[in-house]
């Protein structure tokens, strides 16, 4: 399970596919783990590392969307971090924070009031890349 916290609303997303609609302060909020839809909705300018999609999730409201994707890759950790940094900046994202340790990295970007947080971690000789993207309407 993945847990997201958006404003004062806590959302738990399961890996199985579902869609749900809730009302919160007269605002309609929908949740989904439909992999095909989320990948289609994912911003083109956020570089996705090639690999096996482990989990996806989305929350949509009148204000915008929060999209999450976790990918498991066979690529080398340092190569992934280097490529992500290059591609995100090349796609017009501003790097707002970066922490890079031996087996973990945190990269944060902003662009046009949108934000992307990417975590990269080495696990069992594979690299896990998790994206948390906020897209404002």
N, C-alpha and C positions, 0 to 999 in steps of 0.2 A: 504494500500500500504506500502511496505517496501522500504527504500532507502539505497543503499550501495554506498560507495565511494571507488573506487579502483584506486590508482595512480591519474591520472588526468581525469579519466573517471567516470562520474556519471551515475548510472543505477537505474531506477525505476522498481520494479517488482510488478506486480499485482498478486492477489491470484489465478485468473483463470489460467488454464493451457495453455501455449504457448511456442513456441520455435522461436527464432529469430537469425539471423546471421548478423553481421556487420563487416565492415573493419575499422581498426584504425591503421594508419601508416603501411600499408601492412601486418598487423597481423589480422587473422580472429578471431573474438570473438563471441561466441554463448551464448544465454541466454535461460533459461528454468525455468518453474514452474511445471514441470511434477513430481508429488509427488513420484510415483513409481520409476522412474529413479533416482531421487535425493537420495531417501532412499537407493537404491542399490549402488549408488556411494559413499555414506557416509562412511568415514573411520571406520573400525571395532573397532579400539582402542579408539574412542571417545564414552564415555558412554552416551547413550540417555535415558533420564528419560521416563518411560512409561506414556502415556497420550494421549490426543487428539491432532493430528497434526493440528495446526491452519493455518500455511503458510509455504511454502518452496520456495527456489529460488536458482539458480546457474548461474555462469558465468564461461565459459571455454575459455581459450586462449592457445597460444603456450607455455606459461610459467607455466600453471597449472589451478587450479580451486578455485573458492570461492563458498562455499555451505552455505546456511542459512536454519535453521529450527526453527520454534517457536512451542512449545508444551504447552498445558494447562493441568495441573495435579491436581488431588484431594488430592495428598499427602501433608503433612505438610512442610511448607517452610524450617524450620531448618533441618528436616530430609533430604530433597532434597539437600540442600547445603552440608551437612555432607557427604552424599553418593557420590555426584559429586566429592568432594575433594579427597575422598578415592579412588574411581574407576579410576579417571584420573591419579593419581600418580601410582596406581597399574598397569595401562596400559602403564607405561613408559613415561608419559608426565611430564615435569618439570613445576612446578607452578612458573610463572614469576611475577604475581601480584595478589593481593586479596584485595578486599574492601567488608566488610560485615557490613551492617547496620541492623536495626531492621526488615525492610520489603523489603530490596533490597540487592542483592549481585552481585559483579562482580568478575569473576574468569578468569584469563588468563594463558594459557599454551603454551609451545613450545616443539617440538620434531622433530628432523631431518629436520630442516628448515621449518617445517610446524607450523602453529599456530592455536589455538582455543581460542575464547573469548566466555564466557558463562555469560549471565545475568539472574538472578533469581529475580522475583518480586512477592510479594503478591498482589492479586487483587480480590476483591469480594469473599473472602474465598476460592479462588483457587490460584494456583501458576503457573505463566507463566515463562517458561524457553526458552530463545532464544540463539541459537548457531550461530556463525559466524566462519567458518572453512576455512582456506587457505591451500591448498595442492599444493606444488611445484612439477613440473615434474622432 
